[in-house]
């Protein structure tokens, strides 16, 4: 379009110039020496009395140069219009293809998640039916009442029967004895260490709700084995883990002050924190430094960095996180047997690796590789040297679906019901002094009571 307008303007200019020239031209005709007829014409110029021959060629060259530039400009404009349209179409097609590929990948991932959740629901339904059948069987089983020593001591007898009085007295004495003796003493001392497999997890109890967006997920803990007199096992510690430079550690005197939101102290950590994998143990905060595999021990009493060490080959900053993301590559935990790191490596191909750490130097003492991938579970924690994983962080009713025992080096599937009441559980940690799980569920800081069974043979 632009080229056509340009040529039209140039034609008009040429015609106008020729018309003006004809008004001032004069034509002459004559015969040359050979008898041939010759025609000449003169053009009068109002500005010049004569034509300087030396200036004609430069002027012609200038006109030719300008015409050449004009033709080049027109060609570029025409080529630009066509090329621009082609480039735009190509870019649009490429963008649509990329968006389609991304949506397809997300759809496939959602389909896989749906299938996995359906399998878990079917497994839970099957177990529920088994429990219902077992309960019904127990209900229908008749109570055996015999007069033998192994029978019911409260079998109906006349009130004056001396045997009945003796049995009632023995029963009352036994009942009082059982009430006074701690449950742990009922099992021989040599076979019971206070540890055992996880049997059940209670309903979550909410203690505080965060009041800003920075509290969507984070870490909150109590020290199971505090050191010194400054802080006790009642002190509550909290880190809001939303942000790029996480350094604030809040201390609360007790659970009441924590629930009210009144911190007694705010510490500024020497290095920024990565995600929600920190833990409190024996008077120190243990955490992963941001964007690195470096572990840090921060002494709470002196408020100084006590030690630091790299966790060998550990993935970090999104290489092997839990299924909810959040750069949860390294998760630190403490239980009855010490300090642990839960992570993965390239050699393990994403499977969970458990390492027991020296609490002072942070050096690895021993490691175990499991057969469950870290990005397929929502979270994990340690109890009595055993790793437990949570299947989902968003399902209201999910399960603890896997257990690995470091004493035997073996893992297996389990199905202990677990509730995510607020549908976004980003942190689960065990406190062995309280026998409770601490969790951070979508702005809500909650605890779960747990019940352990007797330790199986071969376990520590």
Residue pairs with C-beta under 8 A, 6 or more apart in sequence:
1 81
2 74
2 77
2 78
3 74
3 75
3 77
3 78
6 70
6 73
6 74
7 74
10 70
21 43
24 43
24 44
25 41
25 42
25 43
25 44
26 41
26 42
26 44
27 39
27 40
27 41
28 39
28 40
28 41
28 42
29 37
29 38
29 39
29 40
30 37
30 38
30 40
31 37
31 38
32 38
45 51
116 376
117 392
117 395
120 391
120 392
120 398
120 399
120 401
123 415
124 397
124 399
124 415
124 417
127 415
143 152
144 151
144 152
145 151
145 152
145 155
146 152
146 155
147 155
153 167
153 168
153 170
153 171
154 167
154 168
154 171
157 163
157 164
158 164
184 192
184 194
187 454
191 454
191 455
192 454
192 455
193 455
193 460
194 336
195 336
195 383
195 384
195 385
195 452
195 455
195 459
195 460
196 384
196 452
196 453
196 454
196 455
196 456
196 459
197 384
197 386
197 403
197 452
197 453
197 455
197 456
197 459
198 383
198 386
198 388
198 400
198 403
198 414
198 416
198 450
198 451
198 452
198 453
199 416
199 451
199 452
199 453
200 416
200 417
200 450
200 451
201 400
201 416
201 417
201 418
201 419
201 437
201 448
201 449
201 450
202 448
202 449
202 450
202 451
203 419
203 421
203 448
204 419
204 421
204 439
204 441
204 446
204 447
204 448
205 446
205 447
205 448
205 449
206 421
206 444
206 445
206 446
207 255
207 258
207 259
207 445
207 446
207 447
208 220
208 258
208 259
208 261
208 444
208 445
209 215
209 443
209 444
209 445
210 216
210 218
210 240
210 443
210 444
210 445
211 261
213 242
214 240
214 242
214 243
215 240
215 242
215 443
216 242
216 424
216 426
216 442
216 443
217 241
217 242
217 276
217 326
217 424
217 426
217 427
217 440
217 442
218 238
218 239
218 240
218 241
218 242
218 276
218 426
218 427
218 440
219 237
219 238
219 239
219 241
219 276
219 277
219 278
219 279
219 427
219 429
219 440
220 236
220 237
220 238
220 239
220 258
220 427
220 438
220 440
220 445
221 236
221 237
221 278
221 279
221 280
221 429
221 431
221 438
222 233
222 234
222 235
222 236
222 237
222 280
222 431
222 433
222 434
222 438
223 231
223 232
223 233
223 235
223 237
223 280
223 281
223 282
223 283
224 233
224 281
224 334
224 431
224 432
224 433
224 434
225 233
225 281
225 282
225 433
226 232
226 233
226 235
226 282
226 283
227 282
227 283
227 301
228 283
228 301
230 300
230 301
231 251
231 283
231 300
231 301
233 433
234 253
234 254
234 255
235 251
235 252
235 253
235 254
236 251
236 252
236 253
236 254
236 255
236 257
236 258
237 249
237 250
237 251
237 252
237 280
237 285
238 249
238 250
238 252
238 258
238 263
238 445
239 246
239 248
239 249
239 250
239 273
239 278
240 246
240 248
241 273
241 275
241 276
241 326
241 426
244 272
245 272
245 290
246 272
246 273
246 274
246 290
247 268
247 269
247 271
247 272
247 273
248 266
248 267
248 268
248 269
249 266
249 267
249 268
249 269
249 285
249 298
250 263
250 265
250 266
251 263
251 264
251 265
251 266
251 267
251 300
252 258
252 262
252 263
252 264
253 264
257 263
257 264
267 300
267 303
269 285
269 287
269 298
270 296
270 298
270 304
270 305
271 289
271 290
271 294
271 296
271 305
272 289
272 290
273 287
273 288
273 289
273 290
274 287
274 288
274 289
274 290
274 291
274 292
274 316
274 317
274 327
274 329
274 330
275 288
275 321
275 326
275 327
275 328
275 329
276 326
276 328
276 331
276 426
276 427
276 440
277 287
277 288
277 328
277 329
277 330
277 331
277 332
277 342
278 285
278 286
278 287
278 288
278 332
279 285
279 286
279 287
279 332
279 333
279 334
279 339
279 429
280 286
280 300
280 334
281 334
281 339
281 359
282 359
283 299
283 300
283 301
284 297
284 298
284 299
284 300
284 306
284 359
285 297
285 298
285 300
286 295
286 296
286 297
286 298
286 332
286 334
286 339
286 362
287 295
287 296
287 298
287 332
288 294
288 295
288 296
288 316
288 329
288 330
288 332
289 295
289 296
289 308
290 317
291 316
291 317
292 310
292 316
292 317
293 310
293 311
293 314
293 315
293 316
293 330
294 308
294 309
294 310
294 311
295 308
295 309
295 310
295 311
295 330
295 332
295 341
295 357
295 362
296 305
296 307
296 308
297 305
297 306
297 307
297 308
297 359
297 360
297 362
298 304
298 305
298 306
299 305
299 306
306 360
307 360
307 361
307 362
308 362
309 361
309 362
309 363
311 330
311 341
311 343
311 355
311 364
312 364
313 345
313 346
313 347
314 329
314 330
314 341
314 343
314 344
314 345
314 353
315 329
315 343
315 344
315 345
315 346
316 327
316 329
316 330
317 327
317 329
318 325
318 327
318 329
319 329
319 344
320 329
320 343
320 344
320 345
320 350
320 374
320 375
321 327
321 328
321 329
321 374
321 375
322 328
322 331
322 374
322 375
322 377
322 378
322 379
322 380
322 393
323 375
323 376
323 377
323 378
323 392
323 393
324 378
324 379
324 393
324 394
324 424
324 426
326 426
328 379
328 426
329 343
329 344
330 341
330 342
330 343
331 341
331 342
331 343
331 379
331 380
332 339
332 340
332 341
332 342
333 339
333 340
333 341
333 342
333 380
333 381
333 382
333 429
333 430
334 340
334 382
334 430
334 432
335 382
335 383
335 384
335 385
335 430
335 432
336 383
336 384
336 385
336 432
337 356
337 382
337 384
337 385
337 460
338 356
338 357
338 359
339 356
339 357
339 358
339 359
340 354
340 355
340 356
340 357
340 382
341 354
341 355
341 357
341 364
342 352
342 353
342 354
342 374
342 380
342 382
342 387
343 352
343 353
343 355
343 374
344 350
344 351
344 352
344 353
344 373
344 374
345 353
348 369
350 373
350 374
350 375
351 369
351 370
351 371
351 372
351 373
351 374
352 369
352 370
352 372
352 373
352 374
352 377
352 380
352 387
352 389
352 404
353 367
353 368
353 369
353 370
354 367
354 368
354 370
354 382
354 387
354 404
354 406
355 364
355 365
355 366
355 367
355 368
356 364
356 365
356 366
356 367
356 406
357 363
357 364
357 365
358 364
358 365
368 404
368 406
368 409
370 387
370 402
370 404
370 411
371 411
372 389
372 402
372 404
372 411
377 389
377 390
377 391
377 401
377 402
378 389
378 390
378 391
378 392
378 393
378 394
378 398
378 425
379 389
379 390
379 393
379 425
379 426
379 427
379 428
380 387
380 388
380 389
380 390
380 428
381 387
381 388
381 428
381 429
381 430
381 437
382 388
382 430
383 430
383 432
383 450
383 452
384 452
384 455
384 459
384 460
385 405
385 406
385 407
385 459
385 460
386 403
386 404
386 405
386 406
386 459
387 402
387 403
387 404
387 406
387 411
388 400
388 402
388 403
388 414
388 416
389 400
389 401
389 402
389 403
390 398
390 399
390 400
390 401
390 418
390 425
390 428
391 398
391 399
391 400
391 401
391 418
392 398
392 420
393 420
393 424
393 425
393 426
394 420
394 423
394 424
394 425
395 420
395 423
396 419
396 420
396 421
396 423
397 417
397 418
397 419
398 417
398 418
398 419
398 420
399 414
399 415
399 416
399 417
399 418
400 414
400 415
400 416
400 417
400 418
401 413
401 414
401 415
402 411
402 412
402 413
402 414
403 411
403 412
403 414
404 410
404 411
405 411
405 459
407 458
407 459
407 460
408 458
408 459
418 448
420 441
421 441
421 444
421 446
422 441
422 442
422 443
422 444
422 446
423 441
423 442
424 441
424 442
425 439
425 440
425 441
425 442
426 440
426 441
426 442
427 438
427 439
427 440
428 437
428 438
428 439
429 437
429 438
429 439
430 436
430 437
430 438
431 437
431 438
434 447
435 449
435 450
435 452
436 447
436 448
436 449
436 450
437 447
437 448
437 450
438 445
438 446
438 447
439 445
439 446
439 447
439 448
440 446
